[in-house]
Structures are given as C-alpha cells and as structure tokens.
Amino acid sequence: MFYMDTQVRFMFGSTQSSGLTLSSGRLIVPFVATPDVVVQRMLTLAEVRPGESVYDLGAGDGRIISSAVRNFGAKALGVELNPSRYQSIIERLRSERIEDAVNVIRGDFNDVSLAEADVVTLYLLTSVNDLIKPKLEREMKIGSRVVSHDFPIRGWMPTSTETVRGRYNSHEIYLYKVPFSISSRVSNRKAESL
C-alpha cells in the first residue's frame, strides 16, 4: 500500500453558480457517509470483478474502497483531500488488515489519472460531477464504469439506475458505462466508422 500526501489546489474558476465553497483554493465538498447497503449495491451494479481497479473520488471514510477489496476482490485507490478523513481511512484499512490491497492519496482527485480505473465511484454533488465530467470523458478507458450515488452526471445516459431503500430514506444509484453513456464519444465513434 502506498500513502501519498499532497498539497494540491483544486480550482474551477467561479463558484457562484455551483454553490460550492472554496477554502484556500480548494474545493470543499460536504462529507456524508454512503450507507453500507448502498455501497454494496453500487459495487454490485458496477459488476466489480476480482482484480479490477476501483477508484473512489472523495473517499470519505474509506468504506467503498474497503468493501471493494474485502467483498469483491478488487484493487482499490481512494482519493481524499481532507486530512482527518484521510487519516481515518488509513486507520480503517490497518484495522481491517487490508492496507496492502489499497492505495490512498491525500490530495485533489482532479490530479489523479483515471486511465487505469475499471470502476470509478462518486458521491459528489451534481455540480461537482459537472466539473469532473470532462476528466472522466478524457481519461477513462473503453469498458470502464462510473457509479454515482444520488447525483447524476448531466449529459450522460445511465445504462442502469436503481433505487435503494436506506434506514431513513431512499438513495438513487446511477451506472454509466464508457463509451455507451457518453453521447460525444458515441457520436465520434459512429462518425469514425462511416
């Protein structure tokens, strides 16, 4: 396992329309833990297979990357900017004795290559999904999947959606498959084949 602690800026120009807070040039996204039942459904819906690479952008408390390794036999990479949440992920992985199967980066997920990801998990606001969408389109390989909890990726067509009942409320899961969900890639591929 490697741990990487970076001090990286994450800026997207004006935050007036996004409702996001910037602190010292960093995007602040609120942390709300994904319920375990939703984690399991996200990874199941994405059909995570043993040996695949699962990337969790905004890894929070590390429960998604932990489950990917323990329950699906995947390799996992979590990216978390918040220092205390990053530290809690490290402690969680050590206590579960799975630190050798997981990489954790403390830094900005916008600076992490997604080229090797088979599955990317998101629990970000729709406005943040809008900001990261070009990176996903640019870097993700054919056949990879993106699973978003509660917030869609505008302009993409999910290949599947599912509503999961939690203890207190319902959660929506959106599954996207590259390139099928991305209209610009589909259009470009059709044009190339003509």
Backbone as ProteinMPNN parsed JSONL, in Angstrom:
{"seq_chain_A": "MFYMDTQVRFMFGSTQSSGLTLSSGRLIVPFVATPDVVVQRMLTLAEVRPGESVYDLGAGDGRIISSAVRNFGAKALGVELNPSRYQSIIERLRSERIEDAVNVIRGDFNDVSLAEADVVTLYLLTSVNDLIKPKLEREMKIGSRVVSHDFPIRGWMPTSTETVRGRYNSHEIYLYKVPFSISSRVSNRKAESL", "coords_chain_A": {"N_chain_A": [[0.852, -1.168, 0.0], [0.471, 2.227, -0.72], [0.78, 5.506, 0.582], [-0.045, 8.761, -0.119], [0.64, 12.051, 0.376], [-0.41, 15.04, -0.546], [-0.324, 18.509, -1.334], [-2.399, 20.039, -3.008], [-3.889, 22.283, -5.305], [-7.287, 22.888, -6.116], [-9.125, 24.187, -8.321], [-11.839, 25.781, -9.953], [-12.449, 28.157, -11.245], [-15.077, 30.477, -11.007], [-17.278, 30.011, -8.268], [-19.785, 30.759, -7.928], [-22.199, 29.918, -9.21], [-22.22, 27.238, -8.599], [-22.604, 26.746, -5.919], [-20.663, 25.842, -4.235], [-17.999, 25.79, -1.831], [-14.957, 27.437, -1.661], [-11.891, 27.053, -0.106], [-8.912, 28.397, 0.64], [-8.234, 27.988, -2.046], [-9.124, 25.421, -2.49], [-11.557, 23.012, -3.343], [-14.42, 22.471, -1.484], [-16.286, 19.826, -0.534], [-19.178, 18.618, 0.927], [-19.08, 16.075, 3.478], [-20.822, 13.124, 3.585], [-21.561, 10.054, 4.761], [-21.794, 7.143, 2.765], [-24.376, 4.852, 3.001], [-23.901, 1.451, 4.08], [-25.446, -0.53, 2.742], [-25.956, 0.746, 0.343], [-23.381, 1.071, -0.648], [-22.731, -1.629, -1.192], [-24.625, -2.215, -3.196], [-23.879, -0.345, -5.164], [-21.338, -1.294, -5.956], [-22.022, -3.867, -6.752], [-23.871, -3.352, -8.817], [-22.141, -2.173, -10.604], [-20.785, -4.364, -11.373], [-18.298, -5.268, -10.29], [-15.308, -7.018, -10.557], [-13.031, -9.596, -9.388], [-9.704, -8.451, -9.012], [-10.039, -6.18, -10.556], [-9.67, -2.58, -10.812], [-10.814, -0.272, -8.551], [-11.688, 3.026, -8.16], [-12.201, 5.511, -5.798], [-13.403, 8.624, -5.702], [-13.038, 11.225, -3.624], [-12.963, 9.881, -1.061], [-13.89, 9.806, 1.556], [-14.697, 8.104, 4.396], [-13.552, 5.774, 3.66], [-15.075, 3.49, 3.217], [-16.07, 2.498, 0.767], [-13.816, 1.749, -0.777], [-12.775, -0.116, 0.967], [-14.817, -2.079, 1.018], [-14.775, -2.832, -1.677], [-12.366, -4.207, -1.849], [-12.539, -6.191, 0.241], [-15.044, -7.504, -0.207], [-15.306, -7.913, -2.936], [-12.905, -8.569, -4.074], [-11.343, -6.769, -5.427], [-8.805, -4.396, -6.512], [-7.993, -1.296, -4.997], [-8.21, 2.279, -5.02], [-8.228, 5.164, -3.194], [-9.083, 8.584, -3.057], [-8.676, 11.382, -1.153], [-9.106, 14.589, 0.046], [-9.399, 15.904, 2.526], [-7.598, 16.154, 5.517], [-8.164, 14.874, 8.061], [-10.114, 12.979, 7.423], [-8.699, 11.493, 5.559], [-6.736, 10.409, 7.272], [-8.4, 8.84, 8.889], [-9.211, 6.948, 7.028], [-6.785, 5.589, 6.576], [-6.381, 4.477, 9.126], [-8.642, 2.839, 9.279], [-8.177, 0.957, 7.199], [-5.853, -0.268, 8.131], [-6.827, -1.407, 10.53], [-8.598, -3.244, 9.471], [-6.854, -4.832, 8.192], [-6.184, -4.723, 5.474], [-4.503, -3.081, 4.173], [-2.479, -3.578, 2.319], [-3.73, -4.01, -0.086], [-4.791, -1.69, -0.967], [-4.528, 1.616, -2.189], [-4.02, 4.913, -1.084], [-4.54, 8.289, -1.583], [-3.819, 11.437, -0.402], [-5.108, 14.193, -1.479], [-5.984, 16.106, -4.371], [-8.508, 14.935, -6.382], [-8.678, 15.642, -9.013], [-6.147, 15.672, -9.966], [-5.322, 13.104, -10.247], [-4.672, 10.396, -12.286], [-7.078, 8.68, -14.209], [-6.825, 6.638, -15.926], [-6.23, 3.923, -15.478], [-8.385, 2.957, -14.12], [-11.021, 0.688, -13.599], [-13.502, 0.895, -12.499], [-15.095, 3.771, -11.318], [-16.14, 5.381, -8.451], [-18.54, 7.677, -7.199], [-19.683, 10.088, -4.903], [-20.638, 12.759, -5.02], [-21.643, 16.176, -5.374], [-24.057, 17.154, -7.888], [-23.152, 19.399, -9.261], [-20.398, 19.19, -8.883], [-19.939, 16.784, -10.161], [-20.461, 17.711, -12.741], [-18.202, 19.289, -13.093], [-16.113, 17.453, -13.021], [-16.702, 15.796, -15.093], [-15.541, 16.273, -17.776], [-12.926, 15.315, -17.322], [-13.385, 12.605, -16.712], [-14.439, 11.801, -19.198], [-12.237, 12.205, -20.838], [-10.189, 10.587, -19.779], [-11.003, 7.982, -19.002], [-11.016, 4.506, -19.777], [-12.258, 2.462, -22.499], [-14.989, 0.409, -21.731], [-14.89, 0.777, -19.026], [-16.534, 1.677, -15.91], [-18.703, 4.043, -14.321], [-20.03, 4.843, -11.242], [-22.47, 6.577, -9.623], [-23.64, 7.942, -6.645], [-26.69, 9.091, -5.735], [-26.418, 11.552, -7.21], [-26.7, 12.56, -10.497], [-24.788, 12.415, -13.598], [-24.86, 14.987, -15.543], [-25.932, 15.141, -18.935], [-24.961, 12.676, -19.629], [-26.082, 9.374, -20.329], [-27.445, 7.113, -18.182], [-26.717, 3.621, -17.999], [-28.02, 2.074, -16.34], [-30.21, 2.459, -13.558], [-30.936, 2.528, -10.095], [-32.996, 2.338, -7.265], [-32.4, 2.418, -3.864], [-33.511, 1.435, -0.757], [-32.802, 2.984, 2.212], [-32.108, 3.168, 5.739], [-33.395, 5.493, 6.627], [-34.159, 6.9, 4.355], [-34.532, 6.952, 0.714], [-32.118, 6.059, -1.801], [-30.575, 6.945, -4.808], [-28.952, 5.239, -7.4], [-26.717, 5.614, -10.024], [-25.564, 4.123, -12.908], [-23.008, 4.251, -15.241], [-21.599, 3.433, -18.369], [-18.588, 3.387, -20.124], [-17.96, 3.553, -23.55], [-20.653, 4.001, -23.833], [-22.499, 5.532, -22.361], [-21.74, 8.092, -22.809], [-22.495, 10.622, -24.778], [-20.987, 12.218, -26.607], [-18.732, 10.655, -27.176], [-19.906, 8.395, -28.297], [-21.102, 9.51, -30.57], [-18.782, 10.43, -31.902], [-17.464, 7.992, -32.402], [-19.279, 6.724, -34.098], [-19.164, 8.466, -36.266], [-16.504, 8.064, -37.025], [-16.602, 5.495, -37.992], [-17.904, 5.7, -40.372]], "CA_chain_A": [[0.0, 0.0, 0.0], [1.185, 3.493, -0.593], [0.026, 6.671, 1.004], [0.554, 9.936, -0.739], [0.099, 13.256, 0.976], [-0.085, 16.161, -1.411], [-0.988, 19.782, -1.069], [-2.707, 20.407, -4.377], [-5.011, 23.203, -5.471], [-8.408, 22.362, -6.897], [-9.891, 25.382, -8.62], [-12.671, 25.748, -11.143], [-12.964, 29.495, -11.514], [-16.14, 30.985, -10.142], [-18.13, 29.042, -7.603], [-21.067, 31.404, -7.67], [-23.346, 29.128, -9.656], [-22.152, 25.858, -8.145], [-22.96, 26.617, -4.52], [-19.563, 25.193, -3.548], [-17.15, 26.677, -1.065], [-13.526, 27.291, -1.855], [-11.104, 27.474, 1.035], [-7.501, 28.358, 0.261], [-8.108, 27.45, -3.391], [-9.555, 24.025, -2.547], [-12.993, 22.759, -3.402], [-14.904, 21.802, -0.282], [-17.494, 19.059, -0.787], [-19.597, 18.097, 2.225], [-18.961, 14.634, 3.662], [-21.945, 12.349, 4.106], [-21.195, 8.653, 4.537], [-22.684, 6.295, 1.979], [-24.796, 3.684, 3.797], [-23.29, 0.193, 3.638], [-26.307, -1.203, 1.767], [-25.772, 1.451, -0.923], [-22.036, 0.698, -1.109], [-22.818, -2.973, -1.777], [-25.39, -2.14, -4.447], [-23.069, 0.38, -6.147], [-20.288, -2.173, -6.471], [-22.693, -4.972, -7.441], [-24.415, -2.816, -10.07], [-20.985, -1.951, -11.496], [-20.235, -5.69, -11.677], [-16.876, -5.287, -9.945], [-14.758, -8.367, -10.602], [-11.729, -9.721, -8.724], [-8.549, -7.931, -9.727], [-10.296, -4.881, -11.175], [-9.283, -1.396, -10.045], [-11.908, 0.609, -8.169], [-11.224, 4.323, -7.665], [-13.238, 6.284, -5.116], [-13.005, 10.034, -5.711], [-13.654, 11.765, -2.426], [-13.138, 8.579, -0.41], [-14.591, 9.95, 2.832], [-14.208, 7.258, 5.486], [-12.911, 4.597, 3.07], [-15.919, 2.296, 3.21], [-16.232, 1.944, -0.582], [-12.593, 1.032, -1.169], [-12.689, -1.278, 1.85], [-15.751, -3.096, 0.534], [-14.314, -3.311, -2.984], [-11.302, -5.185, -1.608], [-12.987, -7.295, 1.098], [-16.217, -8.243, -0.695], [-15.296, -8.128, -4.391], [-11.58, -8.993, -4.508], [-10.775, -5.745, -6.314], [-7.772, -3.483, -6.029], [-8.704, -0.04, -4.792], [-7.494, 3.525, -4.806], [-9.092, 6.21, -2.671], [-8.512, 9.93, -3.083], [-9.358, 12.209, -0.169], [-8.408, 15.843, 0.301], [-9.483, 16.295, 3.93], [-6.569, 15.428, 6.273], [-8.673, 13.991, 9.116], [-10.763, 11.827, 6.779], [-7.589, 10.704, 5.009], [-6.155, 9.652, 8.385], [-9.353, 7.806, 9.325], [-9.143, 5.867, 6.035], [-5.564, 4.826, 6.859], [-6.637, 3.696, 10.338], [-9.632, 1.801, 8.943], [-7.532, -0.077, 6.397], [-4.947, -1.008, 9.027], [-7.614, -2.23, 11.46], [-9.182, -4.338, 8.685], [-5.697, -5.577, 7.671], [-6.238, -4.783, 4.003], [-3.723, -1.955, 3.658], [-1.635, -3.973, 1.183], [-4.547, -4.089, -1.3], [-5.413, -0.392, -1.209], [-3.7, 2.823, -2.24], [-4.759, 6.087, -0.658], [-3.865, 9.546, -1.89], [-4.392, 12.644, 0.182], [-4.918, 15.227, -2.479], [-7.051, 16.522, -5.264], [-8.784, 13.872, -7.353], [-8.503, 16.151, -10.368], [-4.745, 15.452, -10.336], [-5.068, 11.664, -10.262], [-5.045, 9.788, -13.567], [-8.124, 7.655, -14.152], [-6.592, 5.757, -17.069], [-6.187, 2.511, -15.07], [-9.59, 2.609, -13.361], [-12.095, -0.083, -14.219], [-14.711, 1.452, -11.913], [-14.946, 4.987, -10.513], [-17.323, 5.643, -7.639], [-18.717, 9.088, -6.855], [-20.792, 10.586, -4.089], [-20.349, 14.184, -5.105], [-22.797, 16.951, -5.817], [-24.213, 17.215, -9.348], [-22.288, 20.469, -9.762], [-19.024, 18.671, -8.905], [-19.937, 15.825, -11.275], [-20.334, 18.52, -13.955], [-16.824, 19.764, -13.198], [-15.191, 16.338, -13.253], [-17.138, 15.061, -16.284], [-14.556, 16.265, -18.865], [-11.81, 14.438, -16.949], [-13.861, 11.239, -16.898], [-14.539, 11.56, -20.646], [-10.894, 12.239, -21.424], [-9.226, 9.632, -19.244], [-11.456, 6.62, -18.737], [-10.866, 3.575, -20.894], [-13.436, 1.765, -23.006], [-15.405, -0.694, -20.878], [-14.91, 1.151, -17.61], [-17.838, 2.08, -15.406], [-18.795, 5.095, -13.315], [-21.228, 4.675, -10.417], [-22.687, 7.782, -8.836], [-24.656, 7.82, -5.599], [-27.652, 10.191, -5.588], [-26.268, 12.702, -8.088], [-26.397, 12.122, -11.868], [-23.824, 13.147, -14.425], [-25.708, 15.612, -16.569], [-25.466, 14.959, -20.306], [-24.68, 11.26, -19.842], [-27.24, 8.493, -20.184], [-27.097, 5.93, -17.397], [-27.116, 2.331, -18.559], [-28.889, 1.491, -15.334], [-30.432, 3.207, -12.324], [-31.565, 1.696, -9.087], [-33.342, 2.995, -6.013], [-32.109, 1.568, -2.717], [-34.096, 1.928, 0.491], [-31.928, 3.011, 3.376], [-32.801, 3.175, 7.023], [-34.241, 6.679, 6.765], [-34.623, 7.429, 3.071], [-34.126, 6.23, -0.496], [-30.905, 6.512, -2.467], [-30.549, 6.619, -6.237], [-27.635, 4.863, -7.922], [-26.62, 5.774, -11.477], [-24.441, 3.408, -13.51], [-22.639, 4.692, -16.586], [-20.552, 2.615, -18.975], [-17.831, 4.09, -21.153], [-18.374, 4.882, -24.012], [-22.072, 3.979, -24.169], [-23.246, 6.583, -21.669], [-21.202, 9.405, -23.15], [-23.016, 10.895, -26.117], [-19.963, 12.748, -27.508], [-17.897, 9.541, -27.619], [-20.72, 7.558, -29.184], [-21.219, 10.242, -31.833], [-17.478, 10.425, -32.566], [-17.18, 6.648, -32.889], [-20.149, 6.486, -35.258], [-18.619, 9.261, -37.372], [-15.264, 7.448, -37.464], [-16.873, 4.245, -38.691], [-18.518, 5.966, -41.678]], "C_chain_A": [[0.891, 1.222, 0.0], [0.223, 4.566, -0.144], [0.728, 7.863, 0.402], [-0.138, 11.16, -0.172], [0.543, 14.426, 0.115], [-0.829, 17.403, -0.956], [-1.272, 20.399, -2.432], [-3.904, 21.345, -4.417], [-6.058, 22.584, -6.385], [-9.315, 23.532, -7.199], [-10.637, 25.24, -9.927], [-13.23, 27.126, -11.431], [-14.038, 29.886, -10.529], [-16.96, 29.863, -9.54], [-19.505, 29.624, -7.35], [-22.242, 30.517, -8.043], [-23.354, 27.711, -9.091], [-22.606, 25.671, -6.704], [-21.873, 25.94, -3.706], [-18.717, 26.235, -2.837], [-15.705, 26.393, -1.415], [-12.833, 27.822, -0.618], [-9.652, 27.308, 0.661], [-7.315, 27.719, -1.112], [-8.545, 26.012, -3.531], [-11.063, 23.932, -2.561], [-13.412, 21.982, -2.156], [-16.241, 21.14, -0.622], [-17.919, 18.475, 0.553], [-19.461, 16.58, 2.292], [-20.24, 14.08, 4.276], [-21.612, 10.895, 3.759], [-22.251, 7.944, 3.694], [-23.082, 5.098, 2.84], [-24.226, 2.391, 3.2], [-24.127, -0.537, 2.596], [-26.164, -0.545, 0.388], [-24.397, 1.131, -1.505], [-22.095, -0.643, -1.819], [-23.544, -2.956, -3.113], [-24.606, -1.411, -5.53], [-22.05, -0.554, -6.787], [-20.87, -3.378, -7.208], [-23.232, -4.514, -8.788], [-23.302, -2.584, -11.09], [-20.319, -3.254, -11.916], [-18.722, -5.735, -11.469], [-16.419, -6.734, -9.855], [-13.41, -8.415, -9.874], [-10.604, -9.207, -9.619], [-8.782, -6.6, -10.42], [-9.886, -3.759, -10.231], [-10.486, -0.5, -9.831], [-11.313, 1.883, -7.586], [-12.408, 5.032, -7.02], [-12.742, 7.723, -4.999], [-13.771, 10.766, -4.619], [-13.993, 10.596, -1.521], [-13.748, 8.633, 0.988], [-13.994, 9.145, 3.959], [-13.624, 5.941, 4.978], [-13.784, 3.365, 2.942], [-16.088, 1.69, 1.814], [-14.99, 1.169, -0.997], [-12.388, -0.203, -0.3], [-13.589, -2.404, 1.348], [-15.305, -3.678, -0.805], [-13.257, -4.403, -2.826], [-11.849, -6.412, -0.874], [-14.076, -8.154, 0.454], [-16.187, -8.579, -2.179], [-13.93, -8.558, -4.924], [-10.906, -8.011, -5.453], [-9.537, -5.125, -5.691], [-8.468, -2.135, -5.895], [-7.741, 1.115, -4.58], [-8.512, 4.553, -4.327], [-8.366, 7.541, -2.708], [-9.338, 10.788, -2.138], [-8.51, 13.438, 0.147], [-8.356, 16.197, 1.788], [-8.497, 15.489, 4.781], [-7.123, 14.48, 7.341], [-9.395, 12.78, 8.522], [-9.715, 10.907, 6.158], [-6.995, 9.815, 6.11], [-7.102, 8.555, 8.87], [-9.409, 6.649, 8.325], [-7.94, 4.971, 6.325], [-5.795, 3.916, 8.076], [-7.626, 2.56, 10.072], [-8.968, 0.639, 8.202], [-6.577, -0.915, 7.228], [-5.734, -1.925, 9.954], [-8.27, -3.412, 10.74], [-8.109, -5.232, 8.054], [-5.762, -5.776, 6.164], [-5.392, -3.682, 3.372], [-2.832, -2.31, 2.475], [-2.402, -3.999, -0.135], [-5.122, -2.735, -1.721], [-4.354, 0.694, -1.271], [-4.574, 4.005, -1.861], [-3.914, 7.321, -0.941], [-4.578, 10.664, -1.152], [-4.088, 13.769, -0.784], [-6.172, 15.428, -3.295], [-7.295, 15.431, -6.303], [-8.656, 14.344, -8.787], [-7.079, 15.932, -10.875], [-4.355, 13.984, -10.363], [-5.546, 11.108, -11.599], [-6.081, 8.692, -13.349], [-7.936, 6.585, -15.23], [-6.614, 4.275, -16.699], [-7.441, 2.066, -14.331], [-10.537, 1.76, -14.2], [-13.441, 0.452, -13.765], [-14.336, 2.7, -11.128], [-16.246, 5.186, -9.757], [-17.335, 7.108, -7.215], [-19.877, 9.245, -5.879], [-20.501, 12.071, -3.916], [-21.627, 14.894, -5.506], [-22.875, 16.946, -7.338], [-23.296, 18.281, -9.936], [-20.828, 20.025, -9.817], [-18.902, 17.613, -9.997], [-19.789, 16.565, -12.605], [-18.886, 18.942, -14.176], [-15.843, 18.647, -13.52], [-15.522, 15.56, -14.529], [-16.117, 15.116, -17.431], [-13.35, 15.372, -18.579], [-12.196, 12.975, -17.14], [-13.902, 10.891, -18.382], [-13.173, 11.433, -21.296], [-10.06, 11.032, -21.022], [-9.71, 8.196, -19.107], [-11.41, 5.748, -19.983], [-12.206, 2.951, -21.281], [-13.736, 0.567, -22.09], [-15.427, -0.375, -19.399], [-16.289, 1.666, -17.219], [-17.702, 3.188, -14.369], [-20.103, 4.868, -12.566], [-21.341, 5.902, -9.525], [-23.865, 7.578, -7.883], [-25.415, 9.138, -5.493], [-27.553, 11.334, -6.591], [-25.87, 12.255, -9.494], [-25.259, 12.919, -12.487], [-24.625, 13.695, -15.59], [-25.077, 15.468, -17.951], [-25.08, 13.523, -20.623], [-25.977, 10.476, -19.648], [-26.835, 7.291, -19.338], [-27.532, 4.656, -18.117], [-28.035, 1.606, -17.589], [-29.039, 2.47, -14.178], [-31.141, 2.278, -11.353], [-31.85, 2.544, -7.856], [-33.143, 2.001, -4.883], [-32.723, 2.21, -1.483], [-33.059, 1.839, 1.599], [-32.752, 2.997, 4.638], [-33.799, 4.312, 7.114], [-34.795, 7.224, 5.455], [-34.143, 6.56, 1.922], [-32.893, 6.871, -1.103], [-30.963, 6.064, -3.918], [-29.105, 6.301, -6.639], [-27.701, 4.946, -9.436], [-25.382, 5.028, -11.956], [-24.254, 3.905, -14.926], [-21.532, 3.781, -17.086], [-19.909, 3.4, -20.106], [-17.662, 3.144, -22.335], [-19.884, 5.03, -24.153], [-22.882, 5.096, -23.536], [-22.867, 7.983, -22.12], [-21.554, 9.726, -24.592], [-21.937, 11.397, -27.07], [-19.057, 11.636, -28.019], [-18.654, 8.656, -28.592], [-20.821, 8.226, -30.552], [-19.91, 10.219, -32.601], [-17.149, 9.05, -33.137], [-18.039, 6.308, -34.109], [-19.611, 7.234, -36.473], [-17.346, 8.622, -37.92], [-15.536, 6.192, -38.278], [-17.495, 4.452, -40.073], [-17.498, 6.097, -42.774]], "O_chain_A": [[1.94, 1.244, 0.645], [-0.97, 4.539, -0.444], [1.956, 7.953, 0.418], [-1.361, 11.281, -0.236], [1.727, 14.757, 0.057], [-1.848, 17.321, -0.269], [-0.477, 21.186, -2.945], [-4.835, 21.195, -3.626], [-5.732, 21.845, -7.314], [-10.2, 23.842, -6.401], [-10.135, 24.656, -10.887], [-14.389, 27.245, -11.828], [-13.904, 29.64, -9.33], [-17.295, 28.888, -10.213], [-20.307, 29.032, -6.627], [-23.186, 30.382, -7.264], [-24.393, 27.051, -9.103], [-22.955, 24.56, -6.305], [-22.134, 25.502, -2.585], [-18.721, 27.412, -3.199], [-15.284, 25.237, -1.46], [-13.148, 28.91, -0.137], [-9.204, 26.193, 0.391], [-6.349, 26.988, -1.327], [-8.358, 25.422, -4.595], [-11.755, 24.683, -1.873], [-12.817, 20.956, -1.825], [-17.21, 21.821, -0.957], [-17.092, 17.89, 1.252], [-19.693, 15.881, 1.305], [-20.677, 14.513, 5.343], [-21.406, 10.559, 2.592], [-23.451, 8.131, 3.894], [-22.211, 4.398, 3.356], [-24.09, 2.258, 1.984], [-23.573, -1.107, 1.656], [-26.247, -1.233, -0.63], [-24.262, 0.94, -2.714], [-21.571, -0.786, -2.924], [-23.117, -3.616, -4.061], [-24.654, -1.806, -6.695], [-21.916, -0.598, -8.01], [-20.282, -3.857, -8.177], [-23.069, -5.209, -9.791], [-23.498, -2.775, -12.291], [-19.392, -3.247, -12.726], [-17.97, -6.174, -12.338], [-17.036, -7.563, -9.186], [-12.728, -7.396, -9.757], [-10.559, -9.489, -10.816], [-7.823, -5.948, -10.835], [-9.77, -3.952, -9.021], [-11.104, -0.026, -10.784], [-10.53, 1.834, -6.637], [-13.481, 5.141, -7.614], [-11.779, 8.002, -4.285], [-14.993, 10.908, -4.684], [-15.164, 10.339, -1.242], [-14.089, 7.59, 1.546], [-12.903, 9.458, 4.436], [-13.242, 5.085, 5.776], [-13.287, 2.295, 2.593], [-16.236, 0.474, 1.696], [-15.095, 0.056, -1.512], [-11.884, -1.222, -0.774], [-13.16, -3.555, 1.267], [-15.442, -4.879, -1.039], [-13.249, -5.389, -3.562], [-11.646, -7.542, -1.316], [-14.044, -9.381, 0.553], [-16.949, -9.429, -2.639], [-13.806, -8.878, -6.107], [-9.998, -8.384, -6.196], [-9.258, -5.304, -4.505], [-9.433, -1.864, -6.609], [-6.64, 0.963, -4.05], [-9.532, 4.782, -4.977], [-7.171, 7.612, -2.423], [-10.552, 10.91, -2.299], [-7.33, 13.32, 0.477], [-7.355, 16.741, 2.253], [-8.551, 14.26, 4.771], [-6.595, 13.38, 7.507], [-9.299, 11.676, 9.059], [-9.837, 9.684, 6.226], [-6.78, 8.621, 5.904], [-6.658, 7.462, 9.221], [-9.629, 5.502, 8.716], [-8.056, 3.746, 6.322], [-5.446, 2.736, 8.053], [-7.46, 1.452, 10.582], [-9.178, -0.524, 8.546], [-6.498, -2.131, 7.053], [-5.363, -3.082, 10.149], [-8.474, -4.466, 11.342], [-8.422, -6.261, 7.457], [-5.44, -6.846, 5.647], [-5.537, -3.381, 2.187], [-2.464, -1.427, 1.7], [-1.786, -4.01, -1.2], [-5.85, -2.644, -2.709], [-3.398, 0.688, -0.495], [-5.732, 4.088, -2.27], [-2.737, 7.387, -0.587], [-5.794, 10.819, -1.265], [-2.953, 14.234, -0.888], [-7.261, 14.974, -2.943], [-6.376, 15.05, -7.027], [-8.537, 13.521, -9.694], [-6.832, 15.999, -12.079], [-3.174, 13.66, -10.488], [-6.691, 11.326, -11.995], [-5.97, 7.885, -12.425], [-8.8, 5.728, -15.416], [-6.983, 3.446, -17.532], [-7.544, 0.9, -13.951], [-10.817, 2.073, -15.357], [-14.405, 0.468, -14.53], [-13.371, 2.691, -10.363], [-17.326, 5.163, -10.347], [-16.297, 7.698, -6.916], [-20.919, 8.606, -6.023], [-20.171, 12.553, -2.832], [-22.589, 14.256, -5.934], [-21.859, 16.755, -8.006], [-22.723, 18.079, -11.007], [-20.094, 20.443, -10.712], [-17.883, 17.544, -10.683], [-19.075, 16.104, -13.495], [-18.401, 18.953, -15.308], [-14.852, 18.869, -14.215], [-14.714, 14.756, -14.992], [-15.842, 14.071, -18.022], [-12.813, 14.744, -19.491], [-11.41, 12.192, -17.676], [-13.456, 9.816, -18.782], [-12.989, 10.63, -22.211], [-9.301, 10.507, -21.837], [-8.892, 7.277, -19.098], [-11.722, 6.191, -21.089], [-13.15, 2.921, -20.492], [-12.834, -0.188, -21.727], [-15.927, -1.166, -18.599], [-17.098, 2.038, -18.068], [-16.714, 3.258, -13.638], [-21.159, 4.718, -13.181], [-20.424, 6.223, -8.769], [-24.932, 7.105, -8.273], [-24.827, 10.178, -5.193], [-28.545, 12.033, -6.8], [-24.82, 11.638, -9.669], [-24.834, 13.95, -11.966], [-25.014, 12.964, -16.501], [-23.872, 15.644, -18.127], [-24.891, 13.188, -21.793], [-26.855, 10.885, -18.887], [-25.962, 6.524, -19.744], [-28.58, 4.619, -18.761], [-28.731, 0.659, -17.954], [-28.114, 3.216, -13.857], [-31.855, 1.359, -11.755], [-31.03, 3.371, -7.459], [-33.651, 0.881, -4.932], [-32.485, 3.384, -1.197], [-32.513, 0.773, 1.884], [-33.971, 2.829, 4.592], [-34.911, 4.135, 7.61], [-35.799, 7.936, 5.456], [-33.445, 5.566, 2.123], [-32.652, 8.067, -0.943], [-31.356, 4.936, -4.215], [-28.17, 7.007, -6.263], [-28.622, 4.417, -10.059], [-24.279, 5.27, -11.467], [-25.2, 3.976, -15.711], [-20.637, 3.401, -16.331], [-20.594, 3.998, -20.936], [-17.247, 2.004, -22.128], [-20.354, 6.093, -24.559], [-23.858, 5.56, -24.126], [-23.584, 8.946, -21.848], [-20.973, 9.162, -25.52], [-21.961, 11.037, -28.247], [-18.65, 11.665, -29.18], [-18.1, 8.217, -29.601], [-20.643, 7.57, -31.579], [-19.908, 10.014, -33.815], [-16.612, 8.952, -34.24], [-17.56, 5.669, -35.046], [-19.603, 6.7, -37.581], [-17.12, 8.628, -39.131], [-14.758, 5.865, -39.174], [-17.606, 3.508, -40.856], [-17.859, 6.321, -43.929]]}, "name": "protein", "num_of_chains": 1, "seq": "MFYMDTQVRFMFGSTQSSGLTLSSGRLIVPFVATPDVVVQRMLTLAEVRPGESVYDLGAGDGRIISSAVRNFGAKALGVELNPSRYQSIIERLRSERIEDAVNVIRGDFNDVSLAEADVVTLYLLTSVNDLIKPKLEREMKIGSRVVSHDFPIRGWMPTSTETVRGRYNSHEIYLYKVPFSISSRVSNRKAESL"}
